[in-house]
Amino acid sequence: MTHPASHRTTTPVRSALPVRRAIGAFAVVTLLVPLVAAAVLKTDPAKSTVGVVFKQLNVPVEAKFKKFTAQIDFDPAKPAAAKASVDIEVASFDLGDPDYNKEVLKKEWFNAAQFPKATFVSSTIVPGAAGKFTVSGKLTIKGKTSDVSFPLTLKQESGHQVFDGSLPIKRLTYTIGDGEWKDTSVVADEVIIKFHVVAS
């Protein structure tokens, strides 16, 4: 016959196992969360820029977007697992002239009232040599999305990570410059988007 005391000694041990496992799982999660969060970089908007270069009547013109946000999830130890996204407020487009700035927000150009943002979301970031990468993803402008790919360079400056890249696009792919503005002899079809992102 089993002594009653044996039941009293085994029952607390069994009930404690799930508690111990839960505490152990919580400890693991607590340790991992900072490691995951550490890969998400904080962008410095004051030092970062997104600009464009195009030709009008065969003369190079430079402009920039004053408002944008960039999110970069990058771990130098695992560059292939990196992710990036950029949201640009098209109403912040600055050609250096107030009248031109108003013109490009109209329906024929950016149609900012209906499509206030342009976005880029990466799908793959393939590391190369000497801080060079090939970035592929989806670019959406004026409600139209296309697959794009471009080179990216990464360098370290004063404790910050600096990302530089140039993405050539065709403006007519996104119906930027519709109607009479489809004439590429006035405004060239090719536009180069240049970005300089400083993060830490």
C-alpha positions as CSV (number, residue, x, y, z in Angstrom):
1,M,0.0,0.0,0.0
2,T,1.4,3.4,-1.0
3,H,2.0,5.8,1.8
4,P,-0.2,9.0,1.4
5,A,2.8,11.2,1.9
6,S,4.2,10.0,-1.5
7,H,1.3,11.8,-3.3
8,R,2.0,15.0,-1.4
9,T,5.7,15.1,-2.5
10,T,5.1,14.3,-6.3
11,T,2.2,16.6,-7.0
12,P,4.0,19.9,-6.3
13,V,6.9,18.9,-8.5
14,R,4.6,18.2,-11.5
15,S,2.7,21.4,-11.1
16,A,5.9,23.4,-10.9
17,L,7.2,22.1,-14.3
18,P,4.9,24.2,-16.5
19,V,5.7,27.3,-14.3
20,R,9.4,26.7,-14.7
21,R,9.1,26.2,-18.5
22,A,7.1,29.4,-18.8
23,I,9.7,31.3,-16.8
24,G,12.4,29.9,-19.0
25,A,10.6,30.8,-22.2
26,F,10.0,34.3,-20.9
27,A,13.7,34.7,-20.1
28,V,14.6,33.6,-23.6
29,V,12.2,36.0,-25.2
30,T,13.4,38.8,-23.0
31,L,16.9,38.2,-24.1
32,L,16.1,37.9,-27.8
33,V,13.9,41.0,-28.1
34,P,16.7,43.6,-27.7
35,L,18.8,41.6,-30.2
36,V,16.0,41.8,-32.8
37,A,15.3,45.5,-32.1
38,A,18.9,46.4,-32.3
39,A,18.9,45.6,-36.1
40,V,16.3,48.3,-36.8
41,L,18.3,51.5,-37.5
42,K,17.2,55.0,-36.6
43,T,17.3,57.3,-39.6
44,D,18.6,60.9,-39.2
45,P,16.2,63.0,-41.3
46,A,18.4,66.1,-41.0
47,K,21.3,64.4,-42.7
48,S,19.3,62.2,-45.1
49,T,18.1,63.3,-48.6
50,V,16.0,61.9,-51.4
51,G,16.4,63.8,-54.7
52,V,15.8,63.4,-58.4
53,V,17.7,64.4,-61.5
54,F,16.1,64.7,-65.0
55,K,16.5,66.7,-68.2
56,Q,14.3,69.4,-69.4
57,L,15.1,70.6,-72.9
58,N,18.2,68.5,-72.5
59,V,19.3,70.6,-69.5
60,P,19.9,68.7,-66.2
61,V,17.5,69.7,-63.5
62,E,17.8,68.7,-59.8
63,A,15.0,68.6,-57.3
64,K,14.3,67.0,-53.9
65,F,11.6,65.7,-51.6
66,K,11.6,67.5,-48.3
67,K,9.5,65.0,-46.4
68,F,10.1,61.2,-46.3
69,T,10.6,58.4,-43.9
70,A,13.0,55.5,-44.3
71,Q,12.9,52.3,-42.2
72,I,15.9,50.0,-42.4
73,D,16.3,46.7,-40.7
74,F,20.0,45.9,-41.1
75,D,22.4,43.6,-39.3
76,P,25.9,43.7,-40.6
77,A,26.4,40.1,-39.6
78,K,23.3,39.1,-41.7
79,P,23.2,41.5,-44.6
80,A,21.1,39.1,-46.8
81,A,18.3,39.3,-44.2
82,A,18.1,43.1,-44.4
83,K,14.8,44.9,-45.2
84,A,14.1,48.5,-46.2
85,S,11.1,50.7,-47.0
86,V,10.8,54.3,-47.9
87,D,7.6,56.5,-47.9
88,I,7.8,59.8,-49.7
89,E,5.3,62.7,-49.5
90,V,5.0,63.9,-53.0
91,A,3.6,67.2,-51.9
92,S,7.0,68.0,-50.5
93,F,8.6,67.9,-54.0
94,D,10.8,71.0,-54.4
95,L,12.0,72.3,-57.8
96,G,13.2,75.5,-56.2
97,D,10.3,77.6,-57.6
98,P,6.8,77.9,-55.9
99,D,5.0,77.9,-59.2
100,Y,6.8,74.8,-60.5
101,N,6.1,73.1,-57.2
102,K,2.4,73.7,-57.5
103,E,2.4,72.5,-61.2
104,V,3.9,69.1,-60.5
105,L,1.3,68.3,-57.9
106,K,-1.5,68.5,-60.5
107,K,-3.3,65.5,-62.0
108,E,-1.0,65.4,-65.1
109,W,2.1,65.0,-63.0
110,F,2.0,63.5,-59.4
111,N,-1.7,63.9,-58.8
112,A,-0.8,64.5,-55.1
113,A,-4.5,64.9,-54.1
114,Q,-5.3,61.3,-55.0
115,F,-1.8,59.7,-54.5
116,P,-0.1,61.6,-51.7
117,K,2.7,59.1,-51.2
118,A,5.3,57.2,-53.3
119,T,6.7,54.1,-51.7
120,F,9.5,51.6,-52.1
121,V,9.6,48.2,-50.3
122,S,12.5,45.9,-50.7
123,S,12.1,42.3,-51.5
124,T,15.8,41.2,-51.6
125,I,19.1,42.8,-50.6
126,V,22.0,40.9,-52.0
127,P,25.4,41.6,-50.5
128,G,28.4,42.1,-52.8
129,A,32.0,43.1,-52.2
130,A,33.4,46.1,-50.3
131,G,30.1,47.4,-48.9
132,K,28.1,47.1,-52.1
133,F,24.7,45.6,-52.4
134,T,22.0,45.0,-55.1
135,V,18.6,46.0,-53.9
136,S,15.4,44.8,-55.5
137,G,11.8,45.6,-54.6
138,K,8.6,47.3,-55.6
139,L,8.3,51.0,-56.4
140,T,4.8,52.6,-56.3
141,I,4.2,56.0,-57.7
142,K,0.8,57.5,-58.6
143,G,-0.9,54.2,-57.9
144,K,1.3,52.2,-60.3
145,T,3.7,49.6,-59.0
146,S,6.7,48.0,-60.8
147,D,9.7,45.8,-59.9
148,V,13.0,47.7,-59.7
149,S,16.6,46.9,-58.9
150,F,19.5,49.2,-58.2
151,P,23.0,49.3,-56.6
152,L,23.5,50.4,-53.0
153,T,26.7,51.3,-51.2
154,L,27.2,51.2,-47.4
155,K,30.0,53.0,-45.5
156,Q,30.7,53.9,-41.9
157,E,31.1,57.6,-41.0
158,S,31.5,58.9,-37.4
159,G,29.6,56.0,-35.9
160,H,26.8,56.1,-38.4
161,Q,25.9,53.9,-41.3
162,V,25.5,55.8,-44.6
163,F,23.5,54.3,-47.4
164,D,23.8,55.7,-50.9
165,G,22.0,54.6,-54.1
166,S,20.7,55.7,-57.5
167,L,17.6,54.3,-59.0
168,P,16.8,55.2,-62.7
169,I,13.2,55.0,-63.7
170,K,11.0,56.0,-66.7
171,R,8.5,58.6,-65.7
172,L,6.0,57.5,-68.3
173,T,5.8,54.1,-66.6
174,Y,4.0,55.8,-63.7
175,T,2.2,58.3,-66.0
176,I,4.2,61.2,-64.5
177,G,3.7,63.9,-67.1
178,D,0.4,62.8,-68.8
179,G,-1.4,64.3,-71.8
180,E,0.8,66.9,-73.7
181,W,3.6,66.2,-71.2
182,K,4.2,62.8,-72.7
183,D,6.4,64.5,-75.2
184,T,9.9,63.4,-74.0
185,S,11.6,66.0,-76.1
186,V,10.6,68.6,-73.5
187,V,11.0,66.6,-70.3
188,A,13.0,63.4,-70.7
189,D,11.5,60.1,-69.9
190,E,14.4,59.0,-67.7
191,V,14.5,60.2,-64.1
192,I,17.2,59.2,-61.6
193,I,16.1,59.0,-58.0
194,K,19.1,59.5,-55.7
195,F,19.0,58.9,-52.0
196,H,21.5,59.4,-49.1
197,V,20.3,57.9,-45.8
198,V,22.3,58.3,-42.6
199,A,21.3,56.0,-39.8
200,S,22.5,54.6,-36.5
